[in-house]
Amino acid sequence: MSTLDHKIDFAVVLSVTKANPNGDPLNGNRPRQNYDGYGEISDVALKRKIRNRLQDMGESIFVQSNDRKTDSYGSLRERADANAELEKILKSKSGSSDEFSSIACREWLDVRSFGQVFAFKADKGAGVSVGIRGPVSIHTATSIDPIDISSMQITKSVNSEPGASRGSDTMGMKHRVDSGVYIFFGSINTQLAEKTGFTNEDAEKFKNALVTLFENDASSARPEGSMEVHKVYWWEHNSKLGQYSSAKVHRSLSFERLAEEPNAFEDYEFFIQPLEGLKVEIINGL
């Protein structure tokens, strides 16, 4: 497999319909919103979904969520210890950080994509503190227009514990975005790809994960079909540094509102401003 030898930029257009795409724990788990009323989905949440999709594809993932893990390890330290080469370094007083990074990047696709901080306490050795910078960077997704958030009270009709006095009067709140269209951008840097061993084949897997981002992602907050990827724009430059800056490439994606109060993907029309010598692949969501 050949290391990525050309810069890549990408953009994803997605829609939300009666779902909570990314709750804010500091605001009662309401959908994230900036001060101007535009909806947001954090880059951390997007990376979690990408990791899940890559895991569904059979790739080896280091940062697995507890409800989706494919092994028996209950912590990142246990997962690292399970690798014989890493365990040897972790228990050694003279282990090399570069060697540790090389092994971790070779073992886990998310590490060589996004990077990872390995900070483990000493265990019969010197411990480890290794930071890896990954080539894939992702922006926060932001809605095209301000979003409306609906809230409803919910009740439960049973007691959780025997003898409890509260029953169907137990109240809670559930929040959702009625409708909204979001865009997020990202890039893949070749210099960092060389350091982590991120390959052209890895880039193809990553692109497929973006197209199917919300497959197998249903939950109470995000019912099946409430989150949808409509378009993935994929720019592959012809050099390591790229013909254009990522900012200019991302700005080449523009849109026009087709309705006075747009609230669905069909209410917008998207355009790509041509950049000489740089082609864009446009992939429809599933």
QUISULPE-V805308 format. One record per helix or strand of 2 or more residues. SS is the DSSP state (H for helix, E for strand). FROM is the first residue (numbers start at 0). TO is the last residue. If there is no record, write none. Layout:
{{SS:FROM:TO} {SS:FROM:TO}}
This chain:
{{E:7:18} {E:22:23} {H:24:26} {E:29:30} {E:37:40} {H:42:55} {H:75:80} {H:83:89} {H:96:106} {H:108:113} {E:114:119} {E:127:132} {E:135:137} {E:140:145} {E:148:155} {E:169:187} {H:189:195} {H:199:210} {E:226:235} {H:245:250} {E:252:256} {H:264:266} {E:267:271} {E:279:283}}
